[in-house]
Amino acid sequence: MKAAAGFALLLGLTLFAALTLYEGAGDVARAVSSVGFGVLWVVVLRLAQTFLASFAWRALLPRSRPRPWLTARLRWVRESINNLLPVAQIGGEVVGARLLRKHGVAGGAAAASVIGDLLALTVTQVVFTLLGVFFLVDHHVNADLTFGIVAGLVLMAPALAGFWLAPRLLAMGWLDRLAAFVEQRAGWATVSGLPALRAAFDGMLRRRSGLTLSLALHLGAWFLGVLEIWLALYLLGDPRSYGAALAIESLGHAVRAAGFLIPGAWGVQEGGYIALCAAFGIGSPTAIALSLIKRIPDFVLGAPGLWLWRRMEDSSLRDIFFRERFSPREEPHGL
């Protein structure tokens, strides 16, 4: 698996290098350098999106939910893992659920919140992408770009179906019986967590206010991300309307979803930006520079996020050690 991920990353970086050289590496470098310290505002906008998304995730947790600062840090860790490490896009979610459990949230509730958060994120992304298609309808779209957009929407479709099917599937009693059978035969104690996951997911869907708030906050985060494109194009000396920025941002995410097999969608994102920006009369060097500027927050925020992950993992291990080492034990009877 690691070898396949490494090969996919190498392929993506090769495609990125080929596109950059073909369109003019010097022009791309000059465009990126012209932004200067203005790119820090793009980083600030990304950080604001991360915190907004953390509130969307927190809204799905039970009433005795952790403090906002904890879910904000966990969201930061999730995004950092997904953006910088050669893992599947759910790698950060697995870590986030585990750390959430270590900080006092029940295992079923932690897993259900992450699943629900992914579903809410995907549902709002579909809505966001359809808005981008609306703004692009009066512009020429080549076949390759159309294929990328359709592929991205198709990949999101199962999540939309899962949003409605998951509670019905989890409510089926045969899953509990299957979990008990597997646990009895294989001795996998973790399988018994399925009923808890089912109950937590059912409870999450019954809290309509939290679900509605999560969807609204995720949608707000998508629209906040449009400002990254709008500001970056302004800094690159090619300002565009908010509608054009919305089309580039939303459809760029759809194209990136189509390249999910390549870590970071290297090369795929740049190719999508070239096609999208061409629809608005933006040159290819500027499009590649725009894509690179969008990647800068991944590194600026991702590196501290990975460090924070290590700190939180070490802290959890220390808590377990001290709890087991110094917690009072019952004396044997008869002493």
HUPE-V790466 format. One record per pair of residues at least 12 apart in sequence whose ideal C-beta (glycine too) atoms are under 6 Angstrom apart, sorted by the first residue. I is the first residue (numbers start at 1). GAP is how many residues later the second one is. Records with the same first field share a line. If there is no record, write none. Layout:
# HUPE-V790466
I: GAP / GAP
This chain:
# HUPE-V790466
5: 81
8: 253 / 254
9: 77 / 254
12: 250 / 254 / 255
13: 253
15: 252
16: 250 / 251 / 254
19: 251
20: 268
23: 261 / 262 / 265
24: 261
27: 258
28: 257 / 260 / 261
31: 205 / 254 / 255 / 258
32: 257 / 260
35: 200
38: 197
39: 254 / 257
41: 190
42: 186 / 190
43: 254 / 257
45: 182 / 183
46: 251
49: 172 / 175 / 176
50: 25 / 26 / 29
51: 21
52: 165 / 169
53: 22 / 168
54: 17 / 18 / 21
55: 162
56: 158 / 161 / 162
57: 14 / 60
58: 13
59: 151 / 154 / 155
60: 53 / 56 / 57 / 144 / 150 / 154
61: 52
62: 47
66: 37
74: 22 / 25
76: 229
77: 228 / 231 / 232
78: 14 / 18
80: 222 / 225 / 226
81: 14
83: 215 / 219
84: 218
86: 177
93: 21
96: 18
97: 13 / 14 / 17
99: 213
102: 214
107: 86
108: 88 / 89 / 92
109: 91
111: 86
112: 85 / 88 / 89 / 92
116: 88
119: 40 / 44
120: 94 / 95 / 98
121: 97
122: 34 / 37
123: 40
124: 91 / 94 / 95
126: 30
128: 94 / 122
129: 121 / 125
132: 114 / 115 / 118 / 119
135: 108 / 111 / 112
136: 111
139: 140
145: 130
148: 107 / 110 / 124
149: 102 / 105
151: 107
152: 102 / 103 / 105 / 106
155: 102
167: 38
170: 28 / 31
176: 19
179: 12 / 15
225: 24
226: 19 / 20 / 23
229: 16 / 19 / 20
230: 12 / 15
232: 58 / 61
236: 50
238: 44 / 48
244: 36
248: 28
251: 25
252: 20 / 21
255: 17
256: 13
269: 22
270: 18 / 21
273: 14 / 17 / 18
274: 13
